[in-house]
Amino acid sequence: MIAFVVLTALVLCTGIAAWTVWERLEKQVERIVDESLPAINGTYQLERATSYLLVLLLKLRDTRSNAEHQQLYSEITQNLNDIQHASVISSRTNNETPEQRLKFLALKQDVEFQAGLLNKQIKYEQAVQQLQKQIQWLHQDLVDDVAPLLQEVEWHLSGMLESSQEMPNFASAVKEFAILQDLTFKENELQQLVTEVIAQHYHQDLSSAFLFIGYKTEEIARLTNKLADYPSTVSYRQILSELIEQVKPDGPLHKLLQEDVANYQQLRAMEPRLDKAIAQYQLNIQQVVIDANNMLGQAGKTTQKMVTTGKIVMGLVVFLALTISIFVLVFLIGRRLVRRLNLLGQDLTRIAQGEFDFAISVTGRDEIGRMGENLRRFCEEIKKMEKTNALNLINNTHASLITCYPNGTIESVNPSAQALLAPYGLKTGQPLWYAFPGMASHLVEQQFIAGSELECSGCSECIVAIDNQGEPSYLHLFLRRYEQANSAKLIITITDVTRQELNARELSRQVEERTLALTQNNQQLAQEIEQRKRAQDELIQAAKMAVMGQAMTSLAHELNQPLSAMRTYIFTSRMCLQRGELNPLSQGLVKMEKLTLRMNHIISALRNFARKSSVESPRSAIELQEVATQAIVLLQARAKKDRCQLQNSLPTELVIYADNIQMEQVFVNLLVNSLDAVATTSQGCVTIDLLEKTDTRIRCAISDNGPGFSAELLPRLFTPFTTSKEIGLGLGLSICRSLLEKCDGEISLASNLNRGAMVILEFNAANDPVTTGA
């Protein structure tokens, strides 16, 4: 009782000391939470918001897409709201002051003004790019028109040299030839000058540049007027007039570049203002953090003193409590109670483990002694019950049960097992396998040998066959080891499984018959698949011929043009040979060689595409960029006729495993569909781009600026004989998907940012490099 009272008093002292310290700490923490943490939290939010604003402004300056500009502007607007909220939280009054309000409104106006200027810059850049493309097309048209004009004049000059009757017109032809050459030179200089001005218009004086361009256009205009007497140059002079109208001073290009430069200068002037406004927020953050650190430092010193005092008081109290507790445990509890209870617990553990043949060591007249005496009587009763319960349980069950010793000697047999094995001489005291005839005896004996499954895992099973009045009978034996009175024994359960075994044998026979029938059906199915593959080959070849038929007119024109030029070169070479002029003859032969190489390239691509390939063609490593280039060669003539651009932006070293001819057909079919889609547009454009490249997959896209896919036909476009064309079989996309599946590829439909059609192709990447030869 004295120990209990002393310990209670010490615990009470410890509680009072702890309560006092924690009460003072609670007040200190409440002060920190109420005064310092809101300001620190607001400062952290303000720092993060201003840093993120700088990142968004940098991204906004670098973007060149209207959609991305709108998305970034929305994020900047949300970020400005976060800055305003954080600025209010970081203030001591937790209210927005007029000065903070004015500073935030100034920052918001500057950000909105800069976003507007950046949006204008994107529009100006897009307009400049569009106008530059138009100027480039006019330049290309001039190059295409001037070549036949110069060739025609050269032919006339050669004819005049042989005929004296044409000599009066010789000077006029020479003048025309000279003017055309001079115009070609001047126009090339103008094209280069315009390209340089567009590239450097932010860093040079536009007035001086376009003054020089004006001199060039006046020279070209004067030379163009000299060609007025030559009717064959009408188209050439019209294109020159359109080009001069676009690039002349105060023309569309000059005005557009001036507006772009003015907008650019305003943007540069805005950057210092924004940096200064954001820097003011950074200064406020530093001041708030310094004040909060000072307050936290003072609170930390006060808290440290309180904690030190509390530690000393509680340390003394704990030391006294431990000393008294050790005295009570060792001298009062340990010797009289714990040691005897431990001995009693050990005896209980041995009884729970099934040990009953040992002496209970706990004695005495108290409660612990009486518990030891009860345990001794309990062990004696358990020994008597075990001897009778096992036999009663085995004899009263309907299952056939036999108990044995580990060596296989039979200990007991219940009536069911005795009736089942009585004809074979089943007796107690003999080995179990003596009760089974023939091979069954040997199989049962194997269960008891050293290293058997029964010895290793404690259980095993087997099925033995015996003769039952001339009919086969099957018995299932399940052997399991168990413990009885700390000695190991075996119990064997015998079950008649004759019906189950016969059913299993019959089922095995039916399975063999069904397997044979399935094998025959699989062979027939393989033959049908082979026939369908041959039909698919013919369908793919028919689709190739359809594409070739559509491209033959354009290819004929593409081949006819170099043939006509070669006839002219041959005529000129014959004239030079007659006059003994070998230098012009050599130049003509070089030009004819280039034309033959060009024709050979076109014919080789056409021949390779028309070659019939099998669905079972072996796959090899091929470059995707080279396959796309070969497809563009086949369709370049048609694209030029329709004034459509075919752009192959795929890089090299995109290697896949597929059949080259089949992949070329996929690209040709998809490019033909795109050319049909943009045929009605004034400036058609079809591009092949790389979307993604990883170590395992390559994804590319074929897109155009046509009207896109029809919503009604989109779900059925991969279904055969589905088409939106007036003339067409509707097999192109279905064949493409079939060919891609052969090389583990995929095809899907989408649309680009201009709402044009986009077809996405996905392949497995090949790691082996491709070696190409000449």
VOGU-3710 file (C-alpha; in Angstrom, 3 decimals, decimal comma):
1> miafvvltal> 0,000/0,000/0,000  2,871/2,347/0,809  4,463/1,615/-2,628  1,132/2,253/-4,336  0,627/5,596/-2,554  4,166/6,799/-3,303  3,920/5,833/-6,992  0,552/7,558/-7,272  1,973/10,768/-5,770  4,944/10,693/-8,199
11> vlctgiaawt> 2,654/10,155/-11,173  0,530/13,098/-10,011  3,622/15,322/-9,796  4,707/14,248/-13,275  1,253/15,077/-14,663  1,181/18,522/-13,038  4,652/19,383/-14,390  3,803/18,112/-17,869  0,468/19,923/-17,878  2,124/23,229/-16,879
21> vwerlekqve> 4,813/22,969/-19,576  2,392/21,961/-22,324  -0,068/24,700/-21,344  2,624/27,345/-21,797  3,803/25,681/-25,015  0,226/25,705/-26,319  -0,056/29,457/-25,800  3,293/29,983/-27,497  2,255/27,839/-30,498  -1,091/29,676/-30,759
31> rivdeslpai> 0,781/32,950/-30,935  3,050/31,624/-33,692  0,083/30,193/-35,639  -1,951/33,390/-35,329  0,822/35,888/-36,108  3,629/34,291/-38,140  2,330/31,298/-40,085  -0,363/33,143/-42,158  2,236/35,666/-43,314  4,763/32,929/-44,138
41> ngtyqlerat> 2,116/30,881/-45,955  0,975/33,913/-47,960  4,609/34,762/-48,757  5,243/31,226/-50,017  2,131/31,353/-52,214  3,136/34,795/-53,532  6,685/33,600/-54,314  5,407/30,533/-56,143  2,786/32,534/-58,076  5,258/35,244/-59,200
51> syllvlllkl> 7,853/32,625/-60,268  5,204/30,738/-62,234  4,085/34,046/-63,827  7,636/34,588/-65,133  7,669/31,066/-66,585  4,286/31,587/-68,289  5,402/34,952/-69,734  8,528/33,332/-71,204  6,421/30,562/-72,746  3,991/33,174/-74,105
61> rdtrsnaehq> 6,847/35,029/-75,816  8,104/31,853/-77,480  4,771/30,410/-78,669  3,819/30,576/-82,339  0,408/28,912/-82,154  -2,921/30,685/-81,584  -4,357/27,748/-79,635  -1,316/27,546/-77,358  -1,425/31,356/-76,935  -5,036/31,203/-75,728
71> qlyseitqnl> -4,251/28,377/-73,309  -1,241/30,199/-71,840  -3,220/33,454/-71,519  -5,921/31,632/-69,549  -3,260/30,221/-67,190  -1,726/33,723/-66,790  -5,154/35,173/-65,873  -5,641/32,479/-63,213  -2,083/33,085/-61,953  -2,754/36,839/-61,591
81> ndiqhasvis> -5,747/36,034/-59,376  -3,482/33,782/-57,274  -0,957/36,647/-56,920  -3,677/39,034/-55,757  -4,978/36,510/-53,202  -1,473/35,682/-51,915  -0,592/39,375/-51,621  -3,603/39,921/-49,346  -2,766/36,888/-47,156  0,870/37,951/-46,711
91> srtnnetpeq> -0,094/41,364/-45,312  -0,386/41,799/-41,517  -3,905/43,269/-41,703  -5,092/40,446/-44,002  -6,870/43,130/-46,100  -5,949/44,567/-49,508  -4,602/48,135/-49,259  -5,203/50,796/-51,959  -1,483/50,718/-52,772  -1,600/46,936/-53,329
101> rlkflalkqd> -4,720/47,340/-55,448  -3,118/49,970/-57,727  0,088/47,943/-58,073  -1,862/44,803/-59,024  -4,029/46,652/-61,584  -0,890/48,119/-63,196  0,674/44,637/-63,430  -2,520/43,153/-64,870  -2,815/45,896/-67,533  0,823/45,409/-68,576
111> vefqagllnk> 0,358/41,636/-68,871  -2,853/42,013/-70,921  -1,200/44,596/-73,208  1,822/42,327/-73,790  -0,451/39,324/-74,495  -2,281/41,377/-77,121  1,015/42,384/-78,750  2,195/38,755/-78,801  -1,089/37,670/-80,395  -0,597/40,302/-83,111
121> qikyeqavqq> 2,984/39,097/-83,642  1,751/35,522/-84,251  -0,770/36,781/-86,811  1,875/38,936/-88,536  4,316/36,025/-88,719  1,658/33,755/-90,236  0,739/36,435/-92,782  4,424/36,965/-93,692  4,932/33,227/-94,154  1,855/32,984/-96,380
131> lqkqiqwlhq> 2,976/35,954/-98,496  6,504/34,525/-98,729  5,084/31,218/-100,013  3,048/33,101/-102,619  6,192/34,975/-103,757  8,106/31,672/-103,899  5,394/30,115/-106,065  5,498/33,081/-108,449  9,281/32,719/-108,624  8,963/28,997/-109,387
141> dlvddvapll> 6,384/29,719/-112,113  8,837/32,204/-113,686  11,587/29,570/-113,616  9,261/27,012/-115,235  8,149/29,474/-117,975  11,520/30,957/-118,861  13,215/27,597/-119,563  11,090/26,675/-122,623  11,219/30,327/-123,850  15,036/30,326/-123,780
151> qevewhlsgm> 15,117/26,900/-125,397  12,752/28,028/-128,154  14,822/31,176/-128,845  18,000/29,091/-128,886  16,432/26,741/-131,433  15,366/29,685/-133,631  18,866/31,136/-133,487  20,344/27,796/-134,548  17,885/27,600/-137,477  18,682/31,211/-138,563
161> lessqempnf> 22,407/30,430/-138,722  21,756/27,762/-141,360  19,300/29,775/-143,474  20,363/33,066/-145,044  16,730/34,061/-145,542  16,163/34,273/-141,772  19,191/36,487/-141,104  17,170/39,777/-140,970  15,308/38,386/-137,902  18,515/37,204/-136,238
171> asavkefail> 19,087/40,483/-134,352  15,529/40,483/-132,983  15,912/36,905/-131,732  19,258/37,701/-130,112  17,697/40,741/-128,424  14,829/38,632/-127,072  17,306/36,017/-125,814  19,416/38,676/-124,091  16,385/40,323/-122,458  15,116/36,971/-121,151
181> qdltfkenel> 18,522/36,117/-119,684  18,834/39,580/-118,135  15,313/39,338/-116,681  16,085/35,880/-115,246  19,203/37,246/-113,553  17,414/40,348/-112,214  14,439/38,304/-110,966  16,752/35,888/-109,098  18,489/38,860/-107,456  15,089/40,312/-106,472
191> qqlvteviaq> 13,983/36,944/-105,043  17,159/36,628/-102,938  16,857/40,252/-101,762  13,211/39,773/-100,705  14,061/36,544/-98,859  16,900/38,276/-96,984  14,702/41,288/-96,074  11,986/38,980/-94,686  14,541/37,014/-92,640  16,238/40,151/-91,197
201> hyhqdlssaf> 13,323/42,615/-91,073  13,586/42,955/-87,250  17,235/44,057/-87,449  17,490/46,354/-90,517  16,028/49,570/-91,922  12,976/48,579/-93,978  12,824/51,933/-95,781  16,359/51,538/-97,162  15,781/47,885/-98,010  12,562/48,534/-99,919
211> lfigykteei> 14,130/51,586/-101,620  16,715/49,214/-103,061  13,942/46,706/-103,916  12,157/49,565/-105,740  15,250/50,114/-107,909  15,266/46,404/-108,752  11,562/46,356/-109,623  11,927/49,402/-111,862  14,767/47,710/-113,759  12,663/44,555/-114,169
221> arltnklady> 9,654/46,644/-115,290  11,774/48,414/-117,949  13,070/45,111/-119,252  9,539/43,638/-119,184  8,277/46,509/-121,379  10,900/45,567/-123,976  9,265/42,141/-124,299  5,911/43,646/-125,284  6,645/42,949/-128,961  7,040/39,223/-128,335
231> pstvsyrqil> 3,624/37,508/-127,961  5,154/34,284/-126,614  6,163/36,111/-123,404  2,678/37,235/-122,383  2,349/34,658/-119,566  5,901/35,364/-118,389  5,254/39,143/-118,239  1,987/38,656/-116,322  3,717/36,571/-113,626  6,479/39,212/-113,369
241> selieqvkpd> 3,844/41,921/-112,911  2,210/39,932/-110,086  5,580/39,442/-108,403  6,467/43,181/-108,646  3,050/44,137/-107,274  3,691/42,022/-104,143  7,232/43,225/-103,327  7,278/46,860/-104,503  7,696/49,703/-101,945  4,473/50,466/-100,061
251> gplhkllqed> 3,163/47,158/-101,391  1,552/44,335/-99,370  4,905/42,931/-98,209  6,323/46,347/-97,217  3,235/47,317/-95,194  3,008/43,931/-93,495  6,676/44,002/-92,420  6,355/47,596/-91,126  3,389/46,617/-88,937  5,258/43,544/-87,666
261> vanyqqlram> 8,376/45,617/-86,779  6,296/48,265/-84,961  4,581/45,534/-82,915  7,987/43,940/-82,163  9,404/47,255/-80,864  6,407/47,706/-78,545  7,001/44,204/-77,161  10,662/44,968/-76,386  9,620/48,178/-74,611  7,143/46,259/-72,394
271> eprldkaiaq> 9,653/43,760/-70,974  11,452/46,180/-68,500  8,102/47,379/-67,134  6,921/43,844/-66,391  10,247/42,881/-64,793  10,111/45,951/-62,551  6,511/45,241/-61,459  7,315/41,620/-60,558  10,531/42,714/-58,768  8,434/44,866/-56,378
281> yqlniqqvvi> 6,538/41,743/-55,299  9,871/39,972/-54,679  11,026/42,831/-52,372  7,793/42,588/-50,363  8,332/38,831/-49,993  11,846/39,347/-48,579  10,666/41,881/-45,985  7,805/39,669/-44,775  10,139/36,656/-44,466  12,678/38,685/-42,410
291> dannmlgqag> 9,972/39,866/-39,958  8,587/36,346/-39,581  12,062/34,902/-38,926  12,726/37,438/-36,154  9,432/36,625/-34,444  10,018/32,865/-34,716  13,545/33,240/-33,287  12,266/35,040/-30,185  9,504/32,453/-29,719  12,046/29,646/-30,071
301> kttqkmvttg> 14,231/31,013/-27,251  11,256/31,292/-24,883  10,094/27,791/-25,750  13,564/26,337/-25,169  13,679/27,713/-21,609  10,262/26,230/-20,769  11,190/22,821/-22,217  14,484/22,715/-20,257  12,718/23,431/-16,923  10,059/20,810/-17,664
311> kivmglvvfl> 12,722/18,200/-18,516  14,512/18,694/-15,168  11,315/18,338/-13,115  10,045/15,295/-14,968  13,509/13,683/-14,913  13,675/13,809/-11,117  10,174/12,434/-10,768  10,836/9,575/-13,222  14,082/8,649/-11,400  12,260/8,320/-8,052
321> altisifvlv> 9,433/6,333/-9,665  11,856/3,896/-11,285  13,755/3,320/-8,019  10,600/2,486/-6,057  9,227/0,300/-8,914  12,437/-1,786/-9,038  12,270/-2,410/-5,286  8,622/-3,570/-5,489  9,171/-5,803/-8,535  12,315/-7,558/-7,341
331> fligrrlvrr> 11,615/-8,145/-3,650  7,800/-8,362/-3,472  6,551/-9,670/-6,815  9,482/-11,430/-8,459  10,262/-13,992/-5,776  6,775/-14,832/-4,473  4,602/-14,646/-7,571  6,379/-14,404/-10,920  8,787/-17,362/-10,499  5,992/-19,812/-9,544
341> lnllgqdltr> 3,701/-18,492/-12,257  6,466/-19,030/-14,833  6,852/-22,637/-13,752  3,102/-23,145/-13,985  3,066/-21,567/-17,465  5,812/-23,954/-18,672  3,771/-26,938/-17,414  0,673/-25,639/-19,221  2,668/-25,231/-22,456  3,870/-28,836/-22,346
351> iaqgefdfai> 0,291/-30,061/-21,720  -0,997/-27,958/-24,643  1,661/-29,628/-26,854  0,322/-33,077/-25,925  2,849/-34,082/-23,251  1,256/-35,769/-20,258  4,059/-38,011/-18,894  5,901/-35,498/-16,669  5,700/-34,285/-13,029  4,016/-30,958/-12,205
361> svtgrdeigr> 6,629/-28,976/-10,212  4,305/-26,322/-8,639  3,168/-27,105/-5,084  1,725/-25,174/-2,135  -1,479/-24,399/-0,251  -2,326/-21,121/-1,937  -4,224/-20,584/-5,201  -1,143/-21,309/-7,382  -0,496/-24,613/-5,500  -4,147/-25,697/-5,970
371> mgenlrrfce> -3,849/-24,975/-9,735  -0,808/-27,296/-9,900  -2,753/-30,093/-8,191  -5,656/-29,718/-10,649  -3,206/-30,010/-13,548  -1,870/-33,307/-12,215  -5,381/-34,837/-12,005  -6,206/-33,508/-15,506  -3,158/-35,271/-17,057  -4,113/-38,646/-15,528
381> eikkmektna> -7,689/-38,418/-16,877  -6,492/-37,452/-20,380  -4,248/-40,541/-20,561  -7,204/-42,816/-19,818  -9,502/-41,158/-22,371  -7,024/-41,337/-25,269  -6,794/-45,081/-25,119  -10,557/-45,584/-25,617  -11,510/-42,680/-27,923  -9,301/-43,670/-30,869
391> lnlinnthas> -10,730/-47,205/-31,154  -14,320/-46,019/-30,774  -13,875/-43,422/-33,501  -12,360/-45,871/-35,991  -14,886/-48,668/-35,369  -17,999/-46,488/-35,548  -17,320/-44,803/-38,888  -18,749/-46,077/-42,222  -15,486/-45,351/-44,095  -12,874/-48,080/-44,503
401> litcypngti> -10,092/-47,112/-42,049  -6,875/-48,871/-41,045  -4,270/-47,642/-38,539  -0,642/-48,681/-38,881  2,709/-48,138/-37,324  5,359/-46,207/-39,332  6,868/-49,521/-40,584  3,535/-50,579/-42,170  2,402/-53,093/-39,510  -1,391/-53,034/-39,056
411> esvnpsaqal> -2,528/-51,814/-35,625  -6,331/-51,807/-36,034  -8,967/-52,386/-38,736  -12,535/-51,091/-38,589  -15,465/-53,322/-39,727  -15,830/-51,607/-43,135  -12,177/-52,246/-44,059  -12,422/-55,811/-42,719  -15,414/-56,548/-44,996  -13,720/-54,965/-48,029
421> lapyglktgq> -10,371/-56,810/-47,747  -11,407/-60,020/-45,919  -11,099/-62,202/-49,083  -7,383/-61,335/-49,280  -6,402/-62,297/-45,714  -6,404/-58,915/-43,870  -5,104/-59,387/-40,287  -3,746/-57,146/-37,544  -0,053/-57,442/-36,785  1,001/-58,140/-40,393
431> plwyafpgma> 2,334/-55,638/-42,988  -0,388/-53,736/-44,829  0,718/-54,773/-48,338  0,079/-58,470/-47,496  -3,652/-57,672/-47,693  -3,442/-56,865/-51,447  -2,848/-59,333/-54,307  -0,360/-59,167/-57,198  0,959/-55,809/-58,411  -1,252/-53,954/-55,916
441> shlveqqfia> 0,862/-55,412/-53,065  4,062/-54,040/-54,621  2,495/-50,555/-55,158  1,356/-50,355/-51,510  4,772/-51,472/-50,287  6,423/-48,639/-52,241  4,588/-46,110/-50,050  6,607/-47,198/-46,964  10,142/-47,300/-48,372  12,782/-44,772/-47,216
451> gselecsgcs> 12,591/-41,396/-48,980  8,992/-41,880/-50,182  6,446/-39,055/-50,346  4,775/-40,368/-47,178  8,023/-40,089/-45,205  8,864/-36,605/-46,606  5,516/-34,791/-46,534  3,504/-36,910/-44,070  0,838/-37,991/-46,605  0,532/-39,874/-49,908
461> ecivaidnqg> -2,082/-41,575/-52,072  -2,328/-44,271/-54,742  -4,884/-46,260/-56,757  -4,594/-50,088/-56,869  -6,469/-52,573/-59,076  -7,824/-55,872/-57,662  -9,923/-58,708/-59,064  -13,480/-58,764/-57,687  -15,233/-61,980/-58,879  -13,819/-61,703/-62,381
471> epsylhlflr> -14,464/-57,940/-62,726  -11,755/-55,265/-62,257  -12,137/-53,172/-59,117  -10,152/-50,004/-58,227  -9,385/-48,843/-54,669  -8,051/-45,406/-53,676  -5,697/-45,422/-50,644  -4,971/-42,171/-48,787  -2,217/-42,437/-46,150  -1,601/-39,683/-43,546
481> ryeqansakl> 0,669/-39,495/-40,490  -0,760/-38,361/-37,103  0,399/-38,098/-33,485  -1,125/-40,096/-30,620  0,324/-39,898/-27,134  3,579/-38,451/-28,499  4,026/-41,390/-30,898  3,716/-41,306/-34,710  1,135/-43,508/-36,437  -0,501/-43,817/-39,848
491> iititdvtrq> -4,187/-43,832/-40,763  -5,222/-45,236/-44,172  -8,557/-44,324/-45,771  -9,710/-46,795/-48,486  -12,327/-45,714/-51,051  -13,852/-47,762/-53,892  -13,374/-45,664/-57,076  -14,230/-48,333/-59,651  -17,023/-46,315/-61,271  -14,938/-43,108/-61,459
501> elnarelsrq> -11,955/-44,926/-62,996  -14,091/-46,612/-65,656  -15,730/-43,268/-66,492  -12,301/-41,608/-66,811  -11,128/-44,308/-69,228  -14,271/-43,879/-71,358  -13,824/-40,089/-71,355  -10,196/-40,498/-72,502  -11,352/-42,603/-75,456  -13,947/-39,959/-76,465
511> veertlaltq> -11,319/-37,193/-76,207  -9,029/-39,081/-78,605  -11,860/-39,454/-81,135  -12,778/-35,743/-80,850  -9,101/-34,722/-81,220  -8,836/-36,675/-84,476  -11,966/-34,919/-85,843  -10,630/-31,489/-84,853  -7,311/-32,211/-86,592  -9,113/-32,986/-89,843
521> nnqqlaqeie> -11,208/-29,791/-89,542  -8,051/-27,710/-88,908  -6,443/-29,061/-92,078  -9,542/-28,144/-94,098  -9,575/-24,661/-92,523  -5,881/-24,163/-93,401  -6,675/-24,907/-97,056  -9,501/-22,327/-97,045  -7,179/-19,715/-95,488  -4,590/-20,328/-98,220
531> qrkraqdeli> -7,275/-19,797/-100,892  -8,342/-16,517/-99,252  -4,729/-15,328/-99,117  -4,392/-15,889/-102,876  -7,646/-13,970/-103,435  -6,325/-11,133/-101,262  -3,128/-11,005/-103,374  -5,236/-10,571/-106,510  -7,348/-7,854/-104,831  -4,213/-5,936/-103,738
541> qaakmavmgq> -2,747/-6,167/-107,252  -6,052/-4,902/-108,710  -5,923/-1,914/-106,343  -2,358/-1,227/-107,517  -3,433/-1,273/-111,140  -6,288/1,120/-110,318  -3,842/3,589/-108,770  -1,494/3,200/-111,734  -4,364/3,865/-114,122  -5,152/7,114/-112,319
551> amtslaheln> -1,489/8,190/-112,443  -0,698/7,119/-116,033  -1,910/10,371/-117,659  0,245/12,538/-115,428  3,217/10,186/-115,750  2,863/10,171/-119,535  3,027/13,977/-119,523  5,989/13,827/-117,113  7,848/11,463/-119,480  6,797/13,296/-122,626
561> qplsamrtyi> 8,397/16,562/-121,500  11,985/15,150/-121,185  11,480/13,231/-124,438  10,618/16,462/-126,246  13,645/18,129/-124,698  15,847/15,206/-125,768  14,631/15,532/-129,370  15,607/19,183/-129,291  19,030/18,345/-127,842  19,556/15,641/-130,489
571> ftsrmclqrg> 18,681/18,106/-133,275  21,048/20,685/-131,806  23,808/18,090/-131,342  23,462/16,988/-134,998  23,846/20,603/-136,134  26,922/21,085/-133,889  28,400/17,844/-135,204  27,936/19,016/-138,794  29,673/22,298/-137,985  32,419/20,553/-135,972
581> elnplsqglv> 31,564/22,342/-132,698  32,341/19,750/-130,021  31,929/21,885/-126,886  28,137/22,498/-127,331  27,819/18,840/-128,346  29,318/17,705/-125,006  26,973/20,002/-123,043  23,949/18,648/-124,887  24,988/15,057/-124,173  25,310/15,851/-120,435
591> kmekltlrmn> 21,806/17,351/-120,407  20,410/14,341/-122,253  22,084/12,032/-119,708  20,365/13,875/-116,834  17,021/13,578/-118,623  17,489/9,832/-119,144  18,364/9,386/-115,452  15,210/11,265/-114,499  13,079/9,092/-116,813  14,772/5,933/-115,492
601> hiisalrnfa> 14,001/6,995/-111,899  10,316/7,485/-112,736  10,027/4,237/-114,705  11,883/2,236/-112,000  9,550/3,544/-109,318  6,538/2,695/-111,496  7,869/-0,806/-112,256  8,622/-1,560/-108,593  5,172/-0,394/-107,559  3,455/-2,486/-110,237
611> rkssvesprs> 5,396/-5,624/-109,227  3,080/-8,218/-107,694  3,837/-9,084/-104,079  2,466/-11,909/-101,979  0,848/-11,582/-98,585  3,402/-14,124/-97,337  6,361/-12,084/-98,665  9,263/-12,148/-96,188  9,719/-9,005/-94,183  13,007/-7,117/-94,109
621> aielqevatq> 14,404/-3,955/-92,531  13,419/-0,922/-94,657  13,648/2,847/-94,181  10,277/4,538/-93,879  11,563/7,813/-95,400  12,742/6,025/-98,571  9,363/4,267/-99,003  7,529/7,611/-98,731  9,930/9,188/-101,267  9,253/6,425/-103,829
631> aivllqarak> 5,486/6,927/-103,412  5,877/10,704/-103,953  7,857/10,074/-107,181  4,861/8,164/-108,597  2,428/10,944/-107,726  4,641/14,037/-108,238  3,376/14,601/-111,787  -0,257/14,603/-110,725  0,491/16,850/-107,750  2,237/19,363/-110,018
641> kdrcqlqnsl> -0,678/19,278/-112,440  -3,146/19,972/-109,607  -0,816/22,666/-108,147  -0,529/20,711/-104,934  2,524/20,373/-102,709  3,757/16,945/-101,543  6,061/17,317/-98,539  8,001/14,425/-96,997  9,226/15,546/-93,550  10,218/12,078/-92,311
651> ptelviyadn> 13,836/11,891/-91,103  16,184/9,112/-92,073  16,999/6,068/-89,914  13,309/5,279/-89,257  13,685/1,511/-89,735  10,772/-0,971/-89,663  10,352/-4,651/-90,584  7,933/-4,988/-93,503  7,662/-5,726/-97,234  8,915/-2,722/-99,238
661> iqmeqvfvnl> 6,328/-3,050/-102,048  3,396/-3,465/-99,651  4,398/-0,413/-97,604  4,846/1,616/-100,810  1,304/0,663/-101,822  0,009/1,836/-98,405  1,621/5,278/-98,873  0,457/5,552/-102,522  -3,166/4,712/-101,596  -3,227/7,252/-98,757
671> lvnsldavat> -1,514/9,993/-100,869  -4,013/9,417/-103,714  -6,892/9,854/-101,245  -5,318/13,110/-99,990  -4,790/14,427/-103,551  -8,439/13,659/-104,356  -9,487/15,500/-101,195  -7,506/18,703/-101,983  -8,303/18,708/-105,716  -11,011/21,333/-105,204
681> tsqgcvtidl> -8,809/23,666/-103,103  -6,744/26,465/-104,608  -3,555/25,695/-102,676  -3,507/22,011/-101,813  -0,874/20,668/-99,467  -0,221/17,061/-98,386  2,461/16,417/-95,739  4,082/13,300/-94,237  5,286/14,029/-90,690  6,826/12,093/-87,791
691> lektdtrirc> 4,610/12,272/-84,676  6,578/10,133/-82,211  9,598/7,832/-82,156  10,510/5,571/-79,235  12,728/2,511/-78,871  9,805/0,227/-79,750  7,248/2,238/-81,778  7,265/4,734/-84,688  4,164/6,887/-85,322  3,820/9,072/-88,449
701> aisdngpgfs> 0,897/10,920/-90,070  -0,275/11,814/-93,599  -2,388/14,990/-93,449  -3,898/17,451/-95,934  -5,780/20,752/-95,920  -8,904/19,346/-97,545  -12,447/19,230/-96,108  -11,634/16,294/-93,793  -13,629/13,107/-93,190  -17,397/13,081/-93,464
711> aellprlftp> -19,155/12,428/-90,169  -21,599/10,040/-91,873  -18,903/7,917/-93,559  -16,283/8,025/-90,779  -17,521/4,919/-88,853  -17,608/2,875/-92,118  -14,463/4,037/-93,940  -12,544/0,823/-93,177  -15,446/-1,281/-94,485  -14,779/-2,549/-98,057
721> fttskeiglg> -16,681/-0,825/-100,908  -17,357/2,302/-98,781  -16,315/5,518/-100,571  -17,303/9,186/-100,966  -15,859/9,448/-104,488  -17,964/9,364/-107,628  -15,503/6,895/-109,177  -13,871/4,420/-106,799  -14,149/0,909/-105,344  -13,762/1,893/-101,693
731> lglsicrsll> -11,029/-0,692/-101,058  -8,046/1,588/-100,360  -8,298/1,964/-96,566  -9,366/-1,668/-96,095  -6,308/-2,891/-98,044  -4,026/-0,506/-96,126  -5,201/-1,846/-92,778  -4,791/-5,451/-93,984  -1,214/-4,786/-95,170  -0,291/-2,993/-91,938
741> ekcdgeisla> -1,605/-5,839/-89,800  0,815/-8,197/-91,624  3,759/-6,201/-90,211  2,155/-5,642/-86,742  1,256/-2,055/-87,695  -1,861/0,007/-86,987  -3,832/2,676/-88,850  -6,267/5,219/-87,413  -8,119/8,332/-88,575  -7,899/11,839/-87,097
751> snlnrgamvi> -7,946/15,513/-88,122  -5,300/18,242/-87,940  -5,572/21,738/-86,475  -6,958/23,060/-89,788  -9,741/20,418/-89,678  -8,181/18,612/-92,609  -7,941/14,832/-92,814  -5,122/13,012/-91,010  -4,251/9,317/-91,221  -1,947/8,030/-88,445
761> lefnaandpv> 0,334/5,033/-89,136  2,052/3,166/-86,297  4,870/0,592/-86,740  7,136/-1,534/-84,587  10,614/0,008/-84,625  13,475/-2,181/-85,916  16,863/-1,862/-84,212  18,894/-3,258/-87,156  20,312/-0,571/-89,504  19,400/-0,625/-93,212
771> ttga> 22,207/-0,689/-95,782  21,249/0,768/-99,169  23,298/0,498/-102,329  23,381/2,520/-105,544
//
